[in-house]
Amino acid sequence: SYLEKIILLILKSKEMGCKSILVFTKTVEHARIISSCLRLQKEQIEAQYLDANTPTEIRKNIIQEFKNGTIEVLLNYGILTTGFDAPNTDSVIICRTLESDDSLFKQMVGRGLRGTEFGGTDDCIIIHFEEDY
């Protein structure tokens, strides 16, 4: 299924050594379901999701835990596209239909492309997964 494919992409990123994976989903429901599925894996993955209804204090705590590595996978819909900085992000998975020249797409990709000069990683895996479900 569509959601299973996204979970496999996340697991593949982890197999490749990624420790800080940011996922942009098509819907809030997808973010919620995928984060739950990841936490229920045989080898549990610390995953959380954010949406517009996440209370500010909880949102701050989740973001801080993602930045410090406690949360390995952070899923969101429409929250972390701009004004979000997590330099250690080493994988960005975009599961939305966007053109590569779209400014929103560029913002999403930019979340993982800080580079070492700005405290970021040497490498970042960018995956753009488009599929109807």
Disulfide bonds with the S-S distance in Angstrom:
none
